[in-house]
Amino acid sequence: MHRFIQLSLMTLLISCGTPPAPITPPTTPPPAPAAPVTDQVTNRQVEFGYTTEQRITQPFTGNWKVVTVPPWLQVSKNSATTLDLTLRAHRRAVEAHTLTEPVVRGDIVVSWTSKDGVRSGSTTWPVTMTMYEVNGQLAPPATNGRDTATNRWTNSSTPEPSNEYIVTYRSSQARDQFARSLRHSADLSDAWSETSAQIELLGPRRALLRTTQAGTLQGLRAHPDVLSVQPNAFMSALETHTPVEPDDQYYPNQWAPRLLGYPAVWRDMTTTPYQRDVVIAVLDTGVRYDHPDLRGALIDAAGGALDLVPRERSDDENGVDSDPTDPDYFGRTGGSHGTHVTGIIAARWGTFSPPCTTCSASGVAGAVYTAPVRVLPIRVIDATGTTTVATTLNGVRYAAGLPVEIEGHTFVNPTPAQVINLSLGGSMSAAAAAPLCEAITEVKRKGVLVFAAAGNTGTPTVHYPAACEDAVAVAAVTLSPSGAPQHAAYSSTFPQVRLSAPGGAGSAAQWNGSTLNGTPFPDDVISTSWDYARDQPNYAGASGTSQATPQVSALVALMLSKGVTRSADDTLARLEATATDVGRVGRDELFGVGMINPAAALGAPAVTHRFGFHVYADDGQTYTVRQRGLSFGAFLPEGNYTLRYGHDSNGNAVYGERGEEIATRSFSLGINQSVVQLGKLICLPAAHQCQ
């Protein structure tokens, strides 16, 4: 399911002086024998090889019909009287995950009846097509030396006590006096006395004491000149950090955070302060405050939550008021779009008391984890999924703390947002969108970033407010069979697209590998929602640029909370500089500058060390690279490609992102270049580069 809120290519040689040749009377060759007309369609093998088109004729004059063809083959009938047809092979129609061999096979089945109606049947023509191919080799770094060895580092989880203690004194004088006394075994009380203790100075007020006597430790801890006595704690060599993931019930179905490398970010949050308060205003259908998975994440009426849907379009019969609840009404079905968007950002981790016997006690996990990020719900869309430029304009200004006047009342938001999420939009003229675009420019000057969904038409049709100059248009990616991101077919493509994020497949694709109730879970984005038929909380999968946009908003909030950036301009610059370039090299209308990379944007520590490949096509598709030993390759349709070989440090199995070693090779395949050899690739992890 995917939903988008609507606002809405002879030479003649003459030799002189040579006697003329004798004239030979012309002869007429005998006529070629006529091809026999058969009363049935005969068997044959159709082999395309690297070509794309073939014409098939047979001297059959009965009735015939092609009833079965492979999905990658197109058939055109050339004659109504004889069997005459044209076959066109479309390599791009072959499902990427099936490209494990160079030759693709299928069958053409022709049903037929002889001209006299006496004979009939069906004939099967096996058909093959050869895919184009790219190949290469890996060349591991080679070194020489005689002073090397192989070590296996093992860390004991419970090391033996070291009998070493770090003692902190009130002053260096107190520390020095104790050291002298210990060394001379004099001036010590009985509780301290021992001759086997050893001491080393650590800075101006500390000492490292080695002792096996509990009495010495007791005496030190009781002495007025000693501030603390702590064990000399163990540490060990660390290569990678352990990723952090929630154990919420439906987290296994949440493929989007893993594709973005969030387990590395959440690991970072356990050791690094994310302490600045950040507010994300979600302008949407409202939210269900009574959803237990959002408890504590939402700003209420006192903090500025607001319903801006005017009375004439209001389905809660209240008009503009301080309750942005996504309301129920008689016969309402479906879920709550605003609640779904909000949960992607801020659904709580861990368990809670389920409000019904069939309700989950943990649900899903939001991106912001323990960071002090809250959502300000501002309702601008009615329950039918409609809003206007005027209502959204007021919502943008209000969210940023600017005063708005509605129905004779002035409203000022007491909790201004630093980030505004607009999972809404529509196709309109630039002139019609101008008032809204001007409001977005106004809040941008105030330091507020506005992220807007690019649209779900799958075409170059421009959508606003995403196309506004100061809005950040967010496109959607989904999973490919290789596990790497690829363009979501529904995601709109126009020049203003700036970033992309996981939005779901919008189809029955199931590459995430999880199941729900024993059934493969589709590549949707699962989040909080509401069951209006039962009037109770639930969870739903959805796909669209509406689901991609809050992924970006949440990351920006974390960047501000951690303090890696402070201003809107700096934040946007870092967001783009760390994005993962997907598809053809550089910015394009499918992905913008690329898919957001939270781990790189936030400087999260590495949680994995592995290398791998992806092949990205210029049309947004992603293909799997096979590897055997040091050789690699892929079977592909015609097109322009970029192969990326690189390192994965954040555990998302996307290789060669920002901050990770990468080698790239661009190449083209087609009938004139059916096989490409890329040569050798080598990565040098220590030098953080590939070549």
C-alpha positions in Angstrom: 0.0 0.0 0.0 1.2 3.4 -0.7 -0.5 6.7 -0.1 0.3 10.3 -0.7 -1.7 13.1 0.7 -3.1 15.2 -2.2 -3.1 19.0 -1.9 -2.9 16.5 -4.5 14.0 9.5 -28.1 29.6 1.6 -58.1 32.3 2.0 -58.9 32.4 1.6 -62.6 35.8 0.6 -64.0 36.6 1.2 -67.7 39.8 -0.3 -69.2 41.0 1.3 -72.4 42.5 -0.8 -75.2 41.1 -4.1 -73.9 39.1 -6.1 -76.5 35.4 -6.4 -75.6 34.3 -9.6 -74.1 31.9 -11.8 -76.2 28.3 -11.1 -75.6 26.5 -13.9 -73.9 22.7 -14.2 -74.3 20.9 -13.6 -71.0 19.6 -16.7 -69.2 16.7 -16.9 -66.8 17.3 -19.0 -63.7 14.6 -21.6 -63.0 12.1 -20.5 -60.4 12.7 -21.4 -56.8 10.5 -24.2 -55.6 7.6 -22.8 -53.6 7.9 -23.5 -49.9 5.5 -26.1 -49.0 2.5 -25.0 -47.0 2.1 -27.1 -43.9 -1.1 -27.7 -42.0 0.5 -27.4 -38.6 2.9 -25.1 -36.7 6.3 -26.8 -36.5 8.8 -27.0 -33.7 11.8 -24.6 -33.6 14.4 -23.2 -31.2 14.5 -19.4 -30.8 17.9 -18.1 -29.8 18.4 -14.4 -29.4 22.0 -14.5 -28.2 23.0 -10.8 -27.6 20.4 -9.5 -30.1 17.1 -8.0 -29.2 14.8 -8.7 -32.2 13.9 -11.7 -34.4 11.3 -12.3 -37.1 9.7 -15.7 -37.3 7.8 -17.0 -40.3 6.3 -20.3 -41.2 4.3 -21.4 -44.3 1.2 -22.0 -42.1 -2.1 -20.6 -43.3 -4.4 -21.8 -40.7 -5.5 -20.0 -37.5 -2.9 -19.5 -34.9 -2.4 -17.6 -31.6 0.5 -17.1 -29.3 -0.8 -18.0 -25.9 2.3 -18.0 -23.7 5.5 -15.9 -23.7 8.1 -15.2 -21.1 7.5 -11.9 -19.3 10.6 -10.4 -20.9 9.4 -11.1 -24.5 7.1 -9.0 -26.6 5.3 -10.5 -29.7 3.9 -8.5 -32.6 1.8 -10.2 -35.4 2.8 -9.1 -38.9 0.3 -11.0 -41.1 -3.3 -12.1 -40.8 -2.9 -14.9 -43.4 0.4 -16.7 -42.6 2.4 -17.3 -39.4 4.6 -14.1 -39.4 5.6 -12.5 -36.2 8.3 -10.3 -34.6 9.8 -11.1 -31.3 11.5 -8.4 -29.1 13.5 -9.3 -26.1 13.5 -6.9 -23.1 16.4 -7.7 -20.8 15.3 -5.1 -18.3 12.1 -7.0 -17.7 14.0 -10.0 -16.3 13.7 -10.0 -12.5 17.1 -9.0 -11.0 17.2 -11.7 -8.4 16.9 -14.4 -11.1 20.1 -13.3 -12.9 22.4 -16.0 -11.7 23.3 -17.4 -15.1 24.2 -15.7 -18.4 21.4 -17.4 -20.4 17.7 -16.6 -19.6 15.3 -19.3 -20.8 11.6 -19.5 -21.5 8.9 -20.9 -23.8 6.7 -19.6 -26.5 3.5 -21.6 -26.9 1.5 -21.3 -30.1 -1.9 -22.8 -30.4 -3.1 -23.5 -33.9 -5.8 -25.0 -36.1 -5.3 -26.1 -39.7 -7.0 -24.2 -42.5 -9.4 -27.1 -43.1 -10.1 -27.4 -39.4 -9.1 -31.0 -39.3 -6.0 -30.7 -37.2 -5.2 -28.6 -34.1 -2.8 -28.5 -31.2 -0.2 -26.4 -29.6 3.5 -26.1 -30.3 6.2 -25.0 -27.8 9.3 -23.1 -29.0 12.1 -23.0 -26.4 13.6 -19.4 -26.4 16.9 -18.3 -24.9 18.5 -14.9 -24.5 22.0 -14.1 -23.3 22.4 -11.3 -20.8 25.3 -8.8 -21.1 28.1 -9.3 -18.6 30.6 -7.4 -16.5 33.6 -9.1 -14.8 36.6 -8.3 -12.8 39.1 -9.5 -10.2 40.0 -8.6 -6.7 43.6 -8.1 -6.0 44.3 -8.2 -2.2 47.1 -6.0 -1.0 50.4 -7.8 -1.2 53.3 -7.1 1.2 56.6 -8.7 2.1 58.3 -8.9 5.5 59.9 -11.3 8.0 58.8 -9.6 11.3 55.1 -10.5 11.2 52.9 -12.9 13.1 49.2 -13.8 13.4 47.6 -13.0 16.7 44.2 -14.0 18.0 43.1 -11.4 20.5 40.8 -12.8 23.2 39.2 -10.8 26.0 38.2 -12.4 29.2 34.7 -11.3 30.3 35.7 -11.7 34.0 39.4 -10.8 34.4 41.1 -11.8 37.7 41.4 -8.9 40.2 44.6 -7.0 39.7 45.1 -5.9 43.4 45.7 -2.4 42.0 43.8 0.6 43.1 43.8 4.3 42.0 43.8 6.5 45.1 42.7 10.1 44.7 43.9 12.6 47.5 42.6 16.0 48.4 46.1 17.5 47.6 49.4 16.5 46.2 50.9 17.2 49.6 48.7 14.5 51.2 49.5 12.1 48.4 53.3 12.7 48.8 53.1 12.3 52.6 51.4 9.0 52.2 54.0 7.8 49.7 56.9 8.7 51.9 55.3 7.0 54.9 54.6 3.8 52.9 58.2 3.7 51.6 59.7 4.1 55.0 57.1 1.9 56.8 56.7 4.7 59.3 54.1 7.1 60.6 51.3 4.7 59.4 48.4 3.6 61.6 48.1 -0.1 62.3 45.3 -0.4 59.8 47.6 0.8 57.0 50.8 -0.9 58.0 52.3 -3.4 55.5 55.6 -3.7 54.0 54.5 -5.4 50.7 52.5 -2.5 49.3 53.9 -0.6 46.3 53.0 2.9 45.1 53.4 4.8 41.8 52.5 8.4 41.3 49.7 9.3 38.8 49.5 12.9 38.1 49.3 15.6 40.8 46.8 14.1 43.2 46.6 10.4 42.4 48.7 7.3 43.1 48.5 3.7 41.9 48.6 1.4 44.9 49.3 -2.3 44.7 48.2 -4.2 47.8 46.6 -7.4 48.9 45.6 -6.2 52.4 42.0 -5.2 53.0 43.0 -3.3 56.1 45.1 -0.9 54.0 42.2 -0.2 51.7 39.8 0.4 54.7 42.2 2.8 56.3 42.7 4.7 53.0 38.9 5.0 52.5 38.4 6.3 56.0 41.2 8.8 55.9 40.1 12.5 55.7 42.8 13.3 53.0 41.6 10.6 50.7 38.7 11.3 48.2 38.4 7.9 46.6 39.9 4.5 46.2 38.9 2.7 43.0 40.0 -0.5 41.4 42.4 -0.1 38.5 39.7 -1.3 36.0 40.5 -3.4 32.9 40.0 -2.4 29.3 40.7 -4.4 26.2 41.6 -3.8 22.5 38.5 -2.9 20.6 38.0 -3.4 16.8 34.3 -2.7 16.5 31.5 -1.7 18.7 28.5 -3.9 19.3 25.4 -2.5 17.5 22.3 -1.7 19.6 18.9 -2.8 18.5 15.5 -2.8 20.2 13.5 -5.9 21.1 10.1 -4.4 20.3 7.7 -6.9 18.9 7.6 -5.7 15.3 11.2 -4.4 15.1 12.2 -7.5 13.0 9.8 -6.1 10.3 11.4 -2.7 10.5 14.0 -3.1 7.7 14.3 0.7 7.1 16.3 1.5 10.2 18.7 -1.3 9.4 19.1 -0.2 5.8 20.0 3.3 7.2 22.6 1.8 9.7 20.7 2.9 12.8 22.1 0.1 15.1 25.4 2.0 14.9 23.7 5.3 15.7 21.9 3.7 18.7 25.1 2.3 19.9 26.6 5.8 19.7 23.7 7.1 21.8 24.6 4.8 24.7 28.0 6.5 25.1 27.7 10.0 23.6 25.4 12.7 24.9 22.5 13.6 22.7 21.2 16.3 25.1 19.8 19.3 23.2 16.0 19.4 23.1 14.6 19.4 19.6 11.1 19.7 18.3 9.8 18.3 15.0 6.5 19.7 13.9 4.5 17.1 12.0 1.9 18.8 9.8 -0.5 16.0 8.9 -3.9 14.4 9.7 -3.3 14.8 13.4 -2.2 12.1 15.8 -3.7 9.6 18.3 -2.5 10.8 21.7 -4.0 7.6 23.1 -1.6 5.3 21.2 0.6 3.8 24.0 3.6 3.5 21.7 3.7 7.4 21.5 3.3 8.1 25.1 5.8 10.7 26.2 6.8 11.6 22.7 4.1 14.2 21.9 3.7 17.8 22.8 0.2 18.5 24.1 -2.1 21.5 23.9 -0.3 23.5 26.6 2.9 23.1 24.5 1.3 24.4 21.3 -0.4 21.4 19.6 -3.1 22.8 17.3 -5.8 21.7 14.9 -5.9 24.1 12.0 -8.6 22.4 9.9 -11.3 25.1 9.4 -14.8 24.5 10.6 -16.3 24.1 7.1 -14.0 21.1 6.5 -13.7 19.8 10.0 -14.7 16.3 10.7 -14.5 16.7 14.5 -17.1 19.5 14.3 -14.8 21.8 16.3 -12.9 23.9 13.7 -9.6 25.4 14.8 -8.7 24.4 18.3 -6.0 23.0 20.5 -6.8 19.3 20.0 -5.0 17.9 16.9 -6.3 14.4 17.5 -6.9 12.4 14.3 -10.6 12.0 14.8 -13.1 9.2 14.4 -16.3 9.6 12.6 -19.1 7.3 11.6 -18.0 4.7 9.1 -14.3 5.7 9.1 -12.0 3.0 7.9 -8.3 2.8 7.3 -5.6 4.1 9.6 -4.2 7.4 10.8 -1.6 8.8 8.4 -0.3 11.3 10.9 0.1 8.7 13.6 2.0 6.5 11.2 4.4 9.3 10.3 4.9 10.2 13.9 5.8 6.7 15.0 8.6 6.5 12.4 10.2 9.4 14.3 9.4 8.8 17.9 7.7 5.5 18.8 9.0 4.5 22.2 11.3 1.6 22.9 10.5 -1.2 25.2 7.2 -2.5 26.8 4.1 -0.8 28.0 0.7 -1.9 29.2 -1.3 -3.0 26.2 -4.8 -1.5 26.1 -6.5 -4.6 24.8 -6.0 -8.3 24.7 -4.9 -8.4 21.1 -2.8 -5.3 21.3 1.0 -5.4 21.3 2.9 -4.6 24.5 5.9 -3.2 22.7 5.1 -2.4 19.0 7.7 -0.7 17.0 10.8 1.5 17.7 11.3 5.0 16.6 14.5 6.5 15.2 15.2 9.0 18.0 15.6 6.4 20.8 16.7 8.2 24.0 17.4 11.6 22.5 15.3 14.4 23.8 13.3 14.8 20.6 9.6 15.5 20.7 6.9 15.7 18.1 4.5 18.7 17.9 1.3 17.6 16.1 -0.3 20.3 13.9 -3.4 19.1 12.2 -3.8 20.6 8.7 -5.3 17.6 6.8 -8.9 16.4 7.3 -9.9 12.8 7.6 -10.5 12.6 3.8 -6.9 13.3 3.2 -7.3 16.9 1.9 -5.8 20.2 2.8 -5.2 23.6 1.1 -2.3 25.9 0.5 -3.8 28.4 3.0 -4.2 25.9 5.8 -0.7 24.4 5.3 0.8 27.9 5.0 -0.6 28.8 8.4 0.7 25.5 9.8 4.2 26.2 8.6 4.3 29.7 10.0 2.8 28.6 13.3 5.1 25.6 13.7 8.1 28.0 13.4 6.8 30.3 16.1 5.4 33.0 13.8 2.0 34.5 14.7 -1.0 33.4 12.5 -4.4 34.9 12.5 -7.4 32.6 11.9 -11.1 33.3 12.4 -10.3 36.5 14.2 -7.9 34.9 16.7 -4.1 35.1 16.8 -2.1 32.0 17.5 1.5 31.8 18.6 3.3 28.6 19.2 5.0 28.5 22.6 7.3 25.6 21.5 8.7 26.5 18.1 10.0 23.7 16.0 13.5 23.4 14.5 12.3 20.9 12.0 9.0 20.7 10.0 7.8 17.5 8.4 5.4 17.8 5.4 4.3 14.3 4.3 1.8 16.0 1.9 1.8 17.7 -1.4 0.1 18.1 -4.8 0.6 19.0 -8.4 -0.1 22.6 -9.1 1.5 25.6 -10.8 4.3 27.5 -9.3 2.0 30.5 -9.1 -0.5 28.6 -7.1 2.2 27.3 -4.7 3.9 30.7 -4.3 2.2 31.7 -1.0 3.2 28.4 0.6 6.8 28.6 -0.8 7.1 32.2 0.6 6.1 30.9 4.0 8.7 28.1 3.8 11.4 30.7 2.8 10.3 32.9 5.8 10.8 30.1 8.3 14.1 29.0 6.6 15.4 32.4 7.3 14.4 31.9 10.9 16.6 28.7 11.0 13.9 26.1 10.5 14.3 23.3 8.1 11.3 22.1 6.1 11.2 18.6 4.6 8.5 17.7 2.1 7.5 14.5 0.4 8.4 14.5 -3.3 5.1 12.7 -4.5 4.0 9.3 -5.5 3.2 9.6 -9.2 6.4 7.9 -10.4 6.7 10.6 -13.1 8.6 13.9 -13.5 5.4 15.8 -12.5 6.5 18.5 -10.1 4.9 18.5 -6.7 4.6 21.3 -4.2 5.6 22.2 -1.6 8.5 19.8 -2.2 9.5 21.8 -5.3 9.6 25.1 -3.3 13.1 26.6 -3.4 13.7 26.4 0.4 12.0 23.1 1.0 14.0 19.9 0.9 12.2 17.4 -1.4 12.5 13.8 -0.2 12.2 10.8 -2.6 11.7 7.2 -1.7 14.0 4.2 -2.0 13.2 0.6 -1.3 15.0 -2.7 -1.0 16.5 -4.5 -4.0 17.0 -8.3 -4.1 20.7 -7.6 -3.2 19.6 -5.8 -0.1 20.9 -2.5 -1.3 18.7 0.5 -1.9 17.0 1.2 -5.2 14.5 3.7 -6.5 10.9 3.1 -5.5 8.9 3.0 -8.7 6.2 5.3 -7.4 8.5 8.0 -6.2 8.2 11.2 -8.3 11.3 12.3 -10.3 11.9 16.0 -10.9 15.0 18.2 -10.7 14.2 19.6 -7.2 14.5 16.2 -5.5 17.3 16.7 -3.0 17.5 13.6 -0.8 16.0 10.1 -0.5 15.2 7.7 2.3 13.4 4.4 2.7 9.7 4.7 1.8 8.8 1.1 1.0 8.2 -0.8 -2.2 4.6 0.1 -2.8 4.2 -3.5 -4.2 4.2 -7.1 -3.0 8.0 -7.2 -3.0 9.4 -9.1 0.0 13.1 -8.7 0.1 13.4 -7.7 3.8 13.2 -11.4 4.7 10.9 -11.0 7.7 7.6 -12.7 8.4 4.4 -11.6 10.2 2.1 -14.3 11.5 4.0 -16.9 9.4 3.6 -14.9 6.1 6.4 -13.0 4.4 6.1 -9.3 5.3 6.2 -7.0 2.3 8.7 -4.2 2.0 6.4 -1.7 3.6 7.4 0.7 6.4 5.7 -0.5 9.5 4.7 2.1 12.2 2.0 3.1 14.6 -1.5 3.6 13.4 -5.1 3.4 14.6 -7.9 0.8 14.0 -11.0 3.1 13.7 -13.4 0.1 13.3 -12.4 -1.2 16.7 -11.3 2.1 18.1 -8.0 0.8 19.4 -4.2 1.2 18.6 -2.6 -0.9 16.0 0.4 -1.1 13.6 0.3 -0.9 9.8 2.7 -1.2 6.9 2.6 1.6 4.3 4.7 2.9 1.4 5.2 6.3 0.0 7.3 9.4 0.1 5.2 10.2 3.1 7.0 7.5 4.9 10.4 8.5 3.5 10.2 12.1 4.7 10.0 11.5 8.5 13.2 9.4 8.2 15.0 12.5 7.2 13.3 14.7 9.7 14.3 12.3 12.5 17.9 12.3 11.5 18.1 16.1 11.4 16.7 16.2 14.9 19.4 13.8 16.1 22.1 15.9 14.4 20.9 19.0 16.3 20.4 17.1 19.5 24.0 15.7 19.5 25.3 19.1 18.4 27.2 17.9 15.3 25.6 20.9 13.6 23.9 24.0 15.0 22.4 26.0 12.1 20.0 25.1 9.3 22.6 25.7 6.6 25.3 23.7 8.3 22.8 20.8 9.0 21.6 20.6 5.4 25.2 20.8 4.1 26.3 17.9 6.4 23.2 15.9 5.5 24.0 16.1 1.8 27.8 15.7 2.2 27.3 12.4 4.1 24.5 11.0 1.9 25.1 7.7 0.0 25.3 8.3 -3.7 22.9 5.8 -5.3 22.3 5.2 -9.0 24.4 7.1 -11.4 27.3 9.2 -10.0 26.2 12.6 -8.7 22.9 14.2 -8.1 20.0 13.1 -10.1 16.2 13.3 -10.2 15.7 9.8 -8.8 17.7 10.1 -5.5 18.8 13.7 -5.3 22.3 13.7 -3.9 21.6 10.3 -2.4 20.1 8.3 0.5 20.6 9.7 3.9 23.4 8.1 6.0 22.7 8.6 9.7 25.8 6.9 11.0 28.1 9.1 8.8 26.0 12.3 9.6 26.2 11.6 13.3 29.8 10.3 13.4 28.7 7.0 14.9 31.4 4.3 15.6 32.0 1.4 13.3 30.0 -1.8 14.2 31.2 -4.0 11.3 34.3 -4.5 9.1 33.4 -6.2 5.8 33.7 -5.5 2.1 31.2 -6.1 -0.7 29.8 -5.0 -4.1 26.7 -3.3 -5.6 25.9 -2.4 -9.2 23.7 0.6 -9.6 21.9 1.3 -12.9 21.2 4.9 -14.0 17.5 4.1 -14.0 17.6 3.6 -10.2 17.7 -0.2 -10.2 20.2 -2.2 -8.1 21.8 -5.5 -9.1 23.6 -8.3 -7.2 27.2 -9.0 -7.9 28.3 -12.6 -7.6 31.7 -13.4 -6.2 33.8 -16.6 -6.4 37.2 -16.4 -4.8 38.9 -13.3 -6.2 36.6 -13.1 -9.2 33.4 -11.1 -9.4 30.8 -10.4 -12.0 27.1 -9.7 -12.8 24.7 -10.5 -15.6 22.8 -7.4 -16.7 20.5 -5.8 -19.3 21.7 -3.0 -21.5 22.3 0.3 -19.8 24.8 2.5 -18.0 26.1 1.4 -14.7 28.3 2.2 -11.7 29.9 -0.7 -9.8 30.8 0.1 -6.2 33.2 -2.1 -4.2 33.8 -0.9 -0.7 33.6 -1.2 3.0 30.6 -1.4 5.3 31.2 0.0 8.8 27.7 0.7 10.0 26.2 -2.8 9.5 23.6 -1.9 6.8 25.2 -4.0 4.1 25.5 -0.9 1.8 29.1 -0.8 0.7 31.2 2.3 0.2 29.2 5.0 1.8 30.6 8.2 3.0 33.5 7.6 5.3 33.9 4.1 4.0 36.6 2.9 1.5 35.2 2.7 -2.0 36.3 1.9 -5.5 33.9 2.9 -8.3 33.9 1.8 -12.0 31.4 3.2 -14.5 30.6 1.2 -17.6 28.0 0.6 -20.3 26.5 -2.6 -21.8 24.6 -3.2 -25.0 24.6 -5.1 -28.2 27.9 -3.3 -29.2 29.5 -4.0 -25.9 28.1 -7.2 -24.6 31.0 -8.1 -22.1 33.0 -5.6 -20.1 36.2 -6.5 -18.2 36.9 -4.1 -15.3 40.3 -5.4 -14.4 41.6 -5.5 -10.8 40.2 -3.7 -7.8 42.1 -3.3 -4.6 41.1 -1.9 -1.2 43.5 -0.7 1.4 41.6 -0.4 4.7 44.5 1.1 6.6 44.7 3.9 4.0 40.9 4.3 3.9 40.9 4.1 0.1 40.2 1.7 -2.7 41.6 1.8 -6.2 
